[in-house]
Amino acid sequence: MANLTKNGRLDEERRAGSYLFNDNRLKLGLFGINCSGSAAITTAPEALKVNWPNEIRIASEADRIGLEALIPIARWKGFGGPSNFNGTNFETYTWAAGLGAVTRRVSVFATSHVPTVHPIVAAKQGVTIDHISDGRFGLNVVCGWFQPEFDMFGTTMQPLEDRYTYAAEWLDVLLKLWTEPGEFNHEGRYFNIKGGFSEPKPLQQPYPPIMNAGGSPVAQQFSAKYSDVAFLLLRDHGFEGIKRQVDDYRKLAWEKFKRDIQLWSYGYVVLRPTEQEAKDYLHYYVVEKGDDAAVDNLIAVQSQQANTLRNVELYEQFKYHFKAGWGGVPMVGTADQVVDQLRLVERAGINGMLLTFVDYDEGMRQMGEQIIPRLEQAGLRMPVTAP
């Protein structure tokens, strides 16, 4: 892989040129602010409304307080229910271009369903965003799992292994477009490229960071081989369980591909002056205002298509946490308790956490005033400097 040195570690020059690969022991970002509700499946009126002024305000504040990444959800259709969870959404390449133009430090990702866009188009869109953002673009490669979206496109979802075979060839073509100095030909199972060519090249060399999320064995193999950042759904939220999952992933990436990749996860934050107030608010938006119809629809599709949580009983166990924040790590309590949970995942080997909130304006204020300073005091983050 072009982004690796002989010992398998990310190229140091590449690290130095990207804020995403800074020296903070725990990187932070926001997840899913391009979709209505973000990760909270609730009818609470303060849940995220998707409009462009909201996007600019939230992204600009994330940029100001020094977060590393904005990761969108690739969504084409909502999950129904009273909230039609995620049903109002912005397309992620154009979303990243728009936010890249109004921010100065944070990495802006596009999340790309590879069956829905040709790699030549994706390569050109990505490099354009990289130039718009002055070298802050990242690509989150996903294969798709939500059958109703494939129905919209009039395509059939491939078997799991075929999805990742397709994604690997898709990514090979894209990386050639980003790195080959002249024209090239490519003859493969899915693509026949004659005289492939793309200029300009990305500002980030040799190319922007690649992220992937996948829980099945074939998905983990793909991510370990191609990703700079693997995005994990943590099966266990305790220290030993997280460390075991992280260690297994790192072992796979190193022993099979001689790669030392970053591992990120995500969690939902409910911060209040007291632990009881935080629990009360969690109960309010999950139990009293939770959109049970939407989460039932989501779980029904995942139980048929996804391989991350196939067991129906396990789905029932996670239903509460899906409504709270898409099954992420719960960070509920006072500022000290939230930071303690962030310290725990970092000690277990997680490099970065994507955070979600119900009310993002309040969440950004809490991040800047209460969470970031405590993480700096704990030595997990460096003080923010002007971009």
Buried (B, 14 or more C-beta within 10 A) or exposed (E): EEBBEEEBBBBEEBBEBBBBBBEBBBBBBBBBBBBBBBBBBBBBEBBBEBEEEBBBEBBBBBBBBBBBBBBBBBBBBBBBBEBBBBBBBBBBBEBBBBBBEEBBBBBBBBBBBBBBBBBBEBBBBBBBBBBBBBBBBBBBBBBBBBEEBBEEEEEEBBEBBBBBBBBBBBBBBBBBBBBBEEEBEBEBEBBEBEEBEBEEBBBBBBBBBBBBBBBBEBBBBBBBBBBBBBBBBBBEBEEEEBBBBBEEBBEBBBEEBEBBBBBBBBBBBBBBEEEEBBBEBBBBBBEEBBBBBBBBBBBEBBBEBBBBBBEEEEBEEBBBBBBBBBBBBBBBBBBEBBBBBBBBBBBBBBBBBBBBBBBBBEBBBBBBEBBBBBBBEBEBBEEBEEE
